[in-house]
Amino acid sequence: MDGCDHSTVLVLAGKSPQEEDLARSIKSRSDTLKLLDEEAGEVRVLLRSEADHPTFDPQFYMGSLTTSRFGRLLIWSPRLPSTHDLVSKNFGELPVGTVCVTDAQIKGRGRAKNVWESPMGCLLFSFTLQMEDGRKLPLLQYVVSLAVTEAIKELCQTNGLPQLDIRIKWPNDLYLNGLKVGGILCTSTYRSKHFNVCAGIGLNLDNEKPTTCLNAVLQEINSGSLRLRREDILASFFNKFENLFEVFLDQGFQSLEELYYKTWLHSGQKVVIEEKQEGQPEESIIVTVQGLTSSGYLLAVGEDDKSYELHPDGNSFDFFKGLVRRKLE
């Protein structure tokens, strides 16, 4: 594939003949797509039959995909400024559930408008969905995080591999053996009584720097040669997410909380917060994390049994250093 700095290649693939027809339709009107920025250079849109040895195998991916909505139309590129920008800027041109995957991106997006350069060896993808209930929207990132951890758990079990103890660090990071290996970003716009959501995931699969990656840890604990592939993880993610998302929409996040709490890092964690009342000196209070509030923030209880809602403040790697809190009446 031609992945040089002066051109951007987009390869389209569908799960069924209907999605393949959609791919052809998108290619025929590719001049209407809002494509990135000046760094994209010349843009070439290809069907999978026209792509020459892509490094991401659409056929292998589609063969493991069992969803009815998500991930069935694939856009792959060897290099993009941002998968998130491509799908969000073209939300109206692409069917809901479309996924964009790239080998490397140079303007990946993180929380608080941070820019992340994502090197080779990551699974980098963004996809689209819609929601109507704005009250549930802040909790969506937790459903996405849970789908990632459950997908990897099932892949390891199915392939006879040791379990990778991937944990969720609230609100949107993924950790393995105490080191960050991934992150989730969900953004949305409101239009025609729907929230148009773009969810982006970055996961360290083969790149051991700057922290660690899934396959490196697998090699340390397993003498075999089996490794996780991007295509497997992506298909397994959507298979899990579609089911979890359906439960989330029908029954709310409460029905997923037990599974989520088994996967996150924070149950029973002690946090020191500062409280200042008018005319009084600032006081340090130790609180214990109990779970999530209905709005998706941390629920903590002090030694005096008062409840607090903890919000992240800023984007510190150690987010507890930047927590703000609201006392719950």
C-alpha positions in Angstrom: 0.0 0.0 0.0 1.1 3.6 -0.7 1.2 5.1 2.7 3.6 8.0 2.0 3.3 11.4 3.6 1.8 13.0 0.5 -1.2 10.7 0.1 -3.9 9.1 2.2 -5.4 5.8 1.2 -8.8 4.7 2.5 -9.9 1.1 1.9 -13.6 0.3 2.2 -15.0 -3.1 3.0 -18.4 -4.4 4.0 -19.6 -7.5 5.9 -22.5 -8.3 3.5 -23.4 -7.6 -0.2 -25.5 -4.7 1.1 -22.5 -3.1 2.9 -20.3 -3.8 -0.1 -22.8 -1.8 -2.2 -22.6 1.0 0.4 -18.8 0.9 0.1 -19.1 1.4 -3.7 -21.6 4.2 -3.2 -19.3 6.0 -0.8 -16.4 5.6 -3.2 -18.4 7.0 -6.1 -19.1 10.2 -4.1 -15.8 10.3 -2.2 -15.4 14.0 -3.2 -18.2 14.8 -0.7 -16.3 13.4 2.3 -14.7 15.9 4.6 -11.2 14.4 4.8 -9.0 15.5 7.6 -6.6 18.5 7.0 -3.8 19.6 4.7 -1.6 16.9 6.0 -3.8 14.3 4.4 -2.5 15.2 1.0 -4.0 13.5 -2.0 -6.8 11.1 -1.0 -7.4 7.8 -2.8 -10.5 5.7 -1.9 -10.4 2.0 -2.8 -12.5 -1.0 -2.4 -11.0 -4.0 -0.7 -10.7 -5.8 -4.0 -8.5 -3.0 -5.3 -6.2 -2.8 -2.3 -2.7 -4.3 -2.6 -1.8 -6.3 0.5 -3.3 -4.1 3.3 -1.7 -4.6 6.7 -5.2 -5.0 8.2 -7.0 -8.0 6.8 -10.7 -7.0 6.2 -11.7 -10.6 5.3 -10.2 -12.1 8.4 -11.9 -9.4 10.5 -15.3 -9.8 8.9 -15.1 -13.5 9.3 -15.1 -13.2 13.1 -17.7 -10.4 13.2 -21.3 -11.5 14.2 -23.0 -8.1 14.8 -26.1 -6.9 13.1 -25.2 -3.2 13.3 -21.7 -2.3 14.5 -18.5 -2.6 12.6 -20.1 -4.0 9.4 -18.7 -1.2 7.2 -15.0 -0.8 7.6 -12.7 2.0 6.6 -9.0 1.2 6.9 -6.0 3.4 6.2 -2.3 2.9 6.8 -1.9 6.3 8.2 -4.3 9.1 9.3 -4.2 12.3 11.3 -7.1 11.0 13.3 -9.7 8.2 12.9 -11.9 10.1 15.3 -12.0 13.2 13.1 -12.6 11.1 9.9 -15.8 9.5 11.2 -17.1 12.5 13.2 -16.7 15.0 10.4 -18.5 12.6 8.0 -21.2 11.3 10.4 -24.0 12.1 7.9 -22.2 10.5 5.0 -21.5 7.2 6.7 -24.0 4.6 8.1 -24.3 4.5 11.9 -21.9 1.7 13.2 -19.2 2.5 10.6 -15.6 1.8 12.0 -12.4 3.5 10.9 -9.1 1.7 11.6 -5.6 2.9 11.0 -2.1 1.6 11.5 -0.7 4.9 12.8 -2.1 8.3 13.5 -0.4 11.6 14.2 -3.2 13.7 15.6 -5.1 11.3 17.8 -7.4 12.9 20.3 -7.5 12.5 24.1 -9.3 14.1 27.0 -9.1 17.9 27.5 -8.1 18.4 23.8 -4.8 16.6 24.3 -3.2 15.3 21.1 -1.8 11.8 21.0 0.7 10.5 18.5 -0.1 6.9 18.1 2.7 4.7 16.6 2.7 1.4 14.8 1.7 -1.5 16.9 -1.5 -0.1 18.3 -5.1 -1.0 17.6 -6.5 2.4 16.7 -10.2 2.8 15.7 -13.2 5.0 16.0 -16.9 4.2 15.3 -20.3 5.9 15.2 -23.5 5.4 17.1 -26.6 7.3 18.1 -28.5 7.8 21.3 -31.7 9.6 22.3 -31.4 9.7 26.1 -28.9 12.4 27.1 -29.0 11.3 30.7 -27.3 8.0 29.7 -24.7 9.6 27.5 -22.0 10.2 30.2 -22.1 6.5 31.0 -21.5 5.3 27.5 -17.7 5.5 27.9 -18.0 2.9 30.6 -19.9 0.5 28.4 -17.1 1.0 25.7 -14.4 0.3 28.3 -16.2 -2.8 29.5 -16.6 -4.1 26.0 -12.8 -3.9 25.5 -11.9 -5.8 28.6 -14.6 -8.4 28.1 -13.5 -8.9 24.4 -9.9 -9.5 25.4 -11.0 -11.8 28.2 -13.0 -13.9 25.8 -10.3 -14.0 23.2 -7.7 -15.3 25.6 -10.1 -18.0 26.8 -11.1 -19.1 23.3 -7.5 -19.3 22.2 -6.2 -21.1 25.3 -4.1 -18.2 26.3 -3.5 -17.0 29.9 -5.9 -14.3 31.0 -4.6 -10.7 30.7 -5.8 -8.8 33.8 -6.8 -5.6 32.0 -8.5 -3.1 34.3 -10.4 0.1 33.9 -9.1 3.2 35.5 -11.9 5.6 35.8 -13.0 7.5 33.8 -11.6 6.3 30.5 -8.2 4.5 30.7 -7.2 0.8 30.4 -4.4 -0.6 32.6 -2.4 -3.8 32.5 0.0 -4.8 35.4 -0.2 -1.2 36.7 0.7 0.4 33.4 -1.5 2.3 30.9 -2.2 0.3 27.7 -5.2 2.1 26.3 -7.8 4.8 26.4 -11.3 5.7 25.3 -12.7 8.9 24.0 -16.4 9.6 23.3 -17.6 12.8 21.8 -21.1 13.8 20.7 -23.2 16.4 18.9 -27.0 16.9 19.2 -29.0 17.0 16.0 -32.6 16.1 15.1 -33.4 14.8 18.5 -30.4 12.4 18.5 -27.0 12.5 20.0 -24.5 11.6 17.2 -21.7 9.9 19.1 -18.1 9.1 17.9 -16.3 6.6 20.2 -12.5 6.2 19.8 -10.2 3.5 21.2 -6.5 3.2 21.3 -4.9 0.0 22.6 -1.2 -1.0 22.8 -1.0 -4.3 21.2 2.6 -4.7 19.9 4.3 -1.5 20.8 6.1 -1.9 24.1 7.0 1.8 24.4 6.4 3.9 26.4 4.7 1.5 28.8 3.9 -2.0 27.8 1.6 -3.9 25.4 -0.7 -6.9 25.4 1.4 -9.2 23.3 4.6 -8.5 25.3 2.9 -9.5 28.5 1.4 -12.6 26.8 4.9 -13.6 25.7 6.2 -13.2 29.3 3.6 -15.5 30.8 3.1 -17.9 27.9 5.7 -20.0 26.1 3.6 -20.5 23.0 3.7 -18.4 19.9 0.1 -17.4 19.8 -0.5 -13.6 19.7 -3.6 -11.5 19.7 -4.3 -9.8 16.3 -5.9 -6.5 15.7 -8.6 -8.1 13.5 -9.6 -10.5 16.3 -9.7 -7.9 19.0 -11.8 -5.5 16.8 -14.3 -8.1 15.9 -14.6 -9.4 19.4 -15.0 -5.9 20.7 -18.0 -5.2 18.4 -19.5 -8.6 19.2 -19.4 -7.7 22.9 -20.3 -4.0 22.6 -23.4 -4.6 20.6 -24.8 -6.9 23.3 -23.7 -4.6 26.2 -25.1 -1.5 24.4 -28.5 -3.1 23.9 -28.7 -3.9 27.6 -27.5 -0.4 28.5 -30.2 1.2 26.3 -33.0 -1.1 27.6 -32.1 -1.4 31.2 -29.6 1.3 32.0 -26.1 1.1 33.3 -27.2 -0.4 36.6 -27.6 -3.8 35.0 -23.9 -3.7 34.0 -22.5 -2.2 37.2 -21.7 -5.5 38.9 -19.6 -6.6 35.9 -18.0 -3.1 35.6 -17.0 -3.1 39.3 -15.3 -6.5 38.9 -13.1 -4.9 36.1 -12.3 -1.4 37.5 -9.5 -0.5 39.9 -11.3 1.6 42.5 -13.7 -0.3 44.7 -12.6 0.5 48.3 -9.9 2.9 47.2 -9.0 5.6 49.7 -8.9 9.2 48.4 -7.9 12.4 50.2 -9.9 15.4 49.3 -9.7 19.0 50.5 -12.8 20.7 51.9 -13.0 24.4 52.7 -15.9 26.1 54.4 -16.3 29.8 54.6 -14.3 31.3 57.4 -12.7 28.0 58.2 -9.2 26.6 57.3 -9.0 24.0 54.5 -9.5 20.5 55.9 -8.3 17.2 54.5 -10.9 14.4 54.4 -10.3 10.7 53.7 -13.1 9.1 51.7 -13.6 5.6 50.3 -14.8 5.0 46.7 -18.0 3.0 46.7 -19.0 3.0 43.1 -20.6 5.4 40.6 -23.3 8.0 41.0 -26.3 8.0 38.6 -24.6 10.8 36.6 -21.4 8.7 36.1 -19.1 10.3 38.6 -17.4 8.6 41.5 -19.4 8.0 44.7 -17.3 8.1 47.8 -18.2 8.0 51.5 -16.3 9.8 54.3 -15.5 8.5 57.7 -18.5 10.4 59.0 -20.7 8.5 56.5 -21.3 11.6 54.4 -21.5 10.9 50.7 -19.4 12.8 48.1 -19.5 12.9 44.3 -16.0 13.2 42.9 -15.3 14.8 39.5 -12.0 14.7 37.6 -10.3 18.1 37.3 -7.8 18.4 34.5 -6.1 15.4 32.8 -3.5 14.2 35.3 -2.2 10.6 34.9 -2.9 10.3 38.6 -6.4 11.8 38.3 -7.0 11.6 42.1 -4.6 14.5 42.5 -7.0 16.6 40.5 -10.4 15.6 41.9 -13.1 18.2 42.7 -16.0 17.1 44.8 -19.6 17.9 45.5 -21.1 16.8 48.8 -24.3 14.8 48.3 -27.2 15.8 50.5 
